[in-house]
Amino acid sequence: MPAGQRGVPGWSVACRCVRRGRMGMKGEAENMRDRPRSLRLHGRLARDLGILIVSGRYKPGDLLNGEIEASGQLNVSRTAYREAVRILAAKGLVEARPKVGTRVNARDKWHLLDPDLLEWMFEHEPDRHLLESLFELRKVVEPEAAALAASRRSKADLDIMEDALARMAEHTLAHEEGRLADQQFHAALLDASGNPFLRTLTSSIAAAVAWTTVFKQRQQPLVRDPMPDHVDVYQAIAAGDPAGARRAMSHLVEMALSDTTYATRRAVPKRGGGGAA
């Protein structure tokens, strides 16, 4: 291992993880493994290394192992490792330079709204500042999107939201079906805004909703029922009440942050941050 690599935390962890085809970190629920198992090898490798980066096991400025050495240690082909690094570079996590190597970027270069990055952040307890910043973004975007939706929604938009609410109530957010319905509700709301720029945030908002909800339930089931908050948003949109929709969505996001903060306080080990979104 090159001198710049010695002592970099997590590399041996990555080696073990890739051989198993999953991260194997303590305290992770088995249903969180479903997606990683479906990824191709280079995707799993990118995910494993990405989690080590966003969790702080690799620090900005750290050099990853070179292609030849890394592929040998991880027991993967050089092509798979190269593709994994390309995935990380496309997300802003690393930068590869000839004669220098692949270096971990500072956080301000990360594509923080990338759905994969959002997932990776919540594999462990997320950074408290990042968590609060994510909810600040939601407070800026979703209430105004709800107000627009109240003015512009179609019957088809309302039907999608109503169906999502029905499935959330049936399955609850403790189950994958209910969480998918929750994502569909928020996605339908952004779509109903009629704003093409807001629509581009759909996958990011859906990922934020999904992974904060999973995080909040790792230690114990949700303490508070978030369904009434969602129903209030829907009713205001259906009634064509922009001010009411804005107010209801602001309350929904505030309560989701409160639930997440509560989950952060009871998380183990104590570090930093996430109820239903």
ZIHUNOR-V840195 format. One record per residue. N is the residue number from 1. RES is the residue in three letters. D_LAST is the distance of its C-alpha to the last C-alpha in Angstrom with 2 decimals. Layout:
# ZIHUNOR-V840195
n,res,d_last
N,RES,D_LAST
N,RES,D_LAST
This chain:
# ZIHUNOR-V840195
n,res,d_last
1,MET,43.93
2,PRO,44.59
3,ALA,44.91
4,GLY,41.79
5,GLN,39.85
6,ARG,41.22
7,GLY,38.92
8,VAL,35.76
9,PRO,33.22
10,GLY,31.51
11,TRP,34.04
12,SER,35.43
13,VAL,31.95
14,ALA,31.35
15,CYS,34.67
16,ARG,33.87
17,CYS,30.43
18,VAL,31.83
19,ARG,34.65
20,ARG,32.29
21,GLY,30.05
22,ARG,26.93
23,MET,25.92
24,GLY,26.61
25,MET,24.90
26,LYS,24.81
27,GLY,21.97
28,GLU,20.17
29,ALA,19.29
30,GLU,21.48
31,ASN,18.87
32,MET,17.79
33,ARG,21.41
34,ASP,21.44
35,ARG,20.70
36,PRO,23.10
37,ARG,25.84
38,SER,25.74
39,LEU,26.32
40,ARG,29.88
41,LEU,31.65
42,HIS,31.18
43,GLY,27.46
44,ARG,27.18
45,LEU,29.35
46,ALA,27.34
47,ARG,24.16
48,ASP,26.02
49,LEU,27.57
50,GLY,24.42
51,ILE,22.66
52,LEU,25.80
53,ILE,25.64
54,VAL,22.05
55,SER,22.35
56,GLY,25.55
57,ARG,28.04
58,TYR,29.62
59,LYS,30.15
60,PRO,30.73
61,GLY,34.34
62,ASP,34.65
63,LEU,36.57
64,LEU,35.54
65,ASN,38.47
66,GLY,40.65
67,GLU,40.40
68,ILE,43.42
69,GLU,42.69
70,ALA,38.99
71,SER,39.63
72,GLY,42.29
73,GLN,40.26
74,LEU,37.25
75,ASN,39.57
76,VAL,38.20
77,SER,40.08
78,ARG,40.44
79,THR,38.98
80,ALA,35.76
81,TYR,35.44
82,ARG,36.31
83,GLU,33.65
84,ALA,31.02
85,VAL,32.10
86,ARG,31.93
87,ILE,28.30
88,LEU,27.54
89,ALA,29.74
90,ALA,28.04
91,LYS,24.73
92,GLY,26.66
93,LEU,26.61
94,VAL,30.37
95,GLU,33.54
96,ALA,36.59
97,ARG,40.00
98,PRO,43.44
99,LYS,45.45
100,VAL,42.52
101,GLY,39.97
102,THR,36.22
103,ARG,34.72
104,VAL,31.14
105,ASN,29.95
106,ALA,28.64
107,ARG,24.90
108,ASP,25.62
109,LYS,26.74
110,TRP,23.67
111,HIS,21.67
112,LEU,18.40
113,LEU,16.38
114,ASP,18.02
115,PRO,15.60
116,ASP,17.98
117,LEU,17.98
118,LEU,14.24
119,GLU,14.72
120,TRP,17.82
121,MET,16.43
122,PHE,14.20
123,GLU,17.26
124,HIS,18.27
125,GLU,17.00
126,PRO,16.09
127,ASP,18.15
128,ARG,17.02
129,HIS,18.09
130,LEU,16.30
131,LEU,12.98
132,GLU,13.62
133,SER,14.93
134,LEU,11.94
135,PHE,9.96
136,GLU,13.29
137,LEU,13.30
138,ARG,10.09
139,LYS,11.79
140,VAL,14.90
141,VAL,13.90
142,GLU,11.38
143,PRO,13.23
144,GLU,16.47
145,ALA,15.45
146,ALA,14.57
147,ALA,17.97
148,LEU,19.72
149,ALA,18.30
150,ALA,19.72
151,SER,23.05
152,ARG,23.16
153,ARG,21.30
154,SER,23.59
155,LYS,23.97
156,ALA,22.82
157,ASP,19.48
158,LEU,19.08
159,ASP,20.21
160,ILE,17.60
161,MET,14.71
162,GLU,16.59
163,ASP,17.13
164,ALA,13.52
165,LEU,12.82
166,ALA,15.95
167,ARG,15.06
168,MET,11.70
169,ALA,13.98
170,GLU,16.69
171,HIS,15.24
172,THR,12.24
173,LEU,9.45
174,ALA,12.35
175,HIS,13.97
176,GLU,13.87
177,GLU,14.61
178,GLY,11.64
179,ARG,9.26
180,LEU,11.55
181,ALA,11.38
182,ASP,7.63
183,GLN,8.72
184,GLN,11.77
185,PHE,10.42
186,HIS,9.02
187,ALA,12.24
188,ALA,14.37
189,LEU,13.41
190,LEU,14.49
191,ASP,17.47
192,ALA,18.40
193,SER,18.77
194,GLY,21.95
195,ASN,21.79
196,PRO,22.69
197,PHE,21.54
198,LEU,18.00
199,ARG,18.12
200,THR,19.01
201,LEU,15.61
202,THR,14.03
203,SER,14.33
204,SER,13.11
205,ILE,9.87
206,ALA,9.41
207,ALA,10.44
208,ALA,8.22
209,VAL,5.04
210,ALA,7.53
211,TRP,9.17
212,THR,7.02
213,THR,6.04
214,VAL,9.81
215,PHE,10.87
216,LYS,9.69
217,GLN,11.78
218,ARG,14.78
219,GLN,16.82
220,GLN,16.11
221,PRO,13.99
222,LEU,11.15
223,VAL,13.21
224,ARG,11.38
225,ASP,10.70
226,PRO,7.64
227,MET,9.76
228,PRO,11.99
229,ASP,9.63
230,HIS,9.05
231,VAL,12.78
232,ASP,13.77
233,VAL,12.50
234,TYR,14.31
235,GLN,17.35
236,ALA,17.81
237,ILE,17.74
238,ALA,20.04
239,ALA,22.28
240,GLY,22.69
241,ASP,21.66
242,PRO,20.43
243,ALA,20.47
244,GLY,18.61
245,ALA,15.91
246,ARG,15.65
247,ARG,15.60
248,ALA,13.00
249,MET,10.49
250,SER,11.57
251,HIS,11.00
252,LEU,7.42
253,VAL,6.80
254,GLU,9.48
255,MET,8.30
256,ALA,5.13
257,LEU,8.14
258,SER,10.35
259,ASP,8.85
260,THR,8.99
261,THR,12.41
262,TYR,13.55
263,ALA,12.97
264,THR,14.86
265,ARG,17.69
266,ARG,18.30
267,ALA,18.06
268,VAL,21.50
269,PRO,23.33
270,LYS,22.64
271,ARG,21.90
272,GLY,18.87
273,GLY,14.65
274,GLY,10.17
275,GLY,6.35
276,ALA,3.69
277,ALA,0.00
